[in-house]
Each structure stands twice: as structure tokens, then as C-alpha cells.
Amino acid sequence: MKSTIIGATTLLQLQENIDSVNVVLEKEVFAELDAIHNRYPNPAP
């Protein structure tokens, strides 16, 4: 799952937001994000 928070104030920012659908993260990045989330869950228990 992925998400982009759009708050563009210029056409360049809007284009960068649109282009973000093409970003591919490596499995290692997801593992690091999961580790952070496990340490600092939101919402916290």
C-alpha cells in the first residue's frame, strides 16, 4: 500500500506528487519502516 499527501502549491510540486506513483521501494526500505513502526506504533497502545 502507498499513499501521497498532496498539498502542492506550484505546478512543479503537483508534477512531483503525480510522478511519485512510479517510485519503487526496495524490500530493505520496507523492513526498516516496519522496524520503526514496531518501535513507535501509531496509534500507540
C-alpha positions as CSV (number, residue, x, y, z in Angstrom):
1,M,0.0,0.0,0.0
2,K,1.2,3.5,-0.7
3,S,-0.1,7.0,-0.3
4,T,0.8,10.5,-1.2
5,I,-0.3,13.5,0.8
6,I,-1.0,16.2,-1.8
7,G,-0.5,19.8,-0.7
8,A,1.0,21.2,-3.9
9,T,1.2,25.0,-4.2
10,T,3.1,25.0,-7.5
11,L,2.7,23.1,-10.8
12,L,6.2,21.6,-10.2
13,Q,5.1,20.3,-6.8
14,L,2.0,18.8,-8.3
15,Q,4.0,17.1,-11.0
16,E,6.4,15.6,-8.4
17,N,3.3,14.3,-6.5
18,I,1.9,12.8,-9.6
19,D,5.3,11.2,-10.5
20,S,5.5,9.6,-7.1
21,V,3.3,6.8,-8.2
22,N,6.3,5.5,-10.1
23,V,8.6,5.2,-7.0
24,V,9.6,1.7,-6.2
25,L,11.0,1.0,-2.7
26,E,13.3,-1.9,-2.0
27,K,12.3,-4.7,0.4
28,E,15.0,-3.4,2.8
29,V,13.4,0.0,3.0
30,F,10.0,-1.6,3.9
31,A,11.8,-3.7,6.6
32,E,13.3,-0.5,8.1
33,L,9.9,1.2,8.0
34,D,8.3,-1.8,9.7
35,A,11.0,-1.7,12.4
36,I,10.3,1.9,13.1
37,H,6.6,1.3,13.2
38,N,7.0,-1.6,15.6
39,R,9.1,0.6,17.9
40,Y,6.8,3.6,17.7
41,P,3.3,2.3,16.8
42,N,0.7,4.8,15.8
43,P,-1.7,4.9,17.5
44,A,0.3,4.0,20.5
45,P,-1.2,1.1,22.6
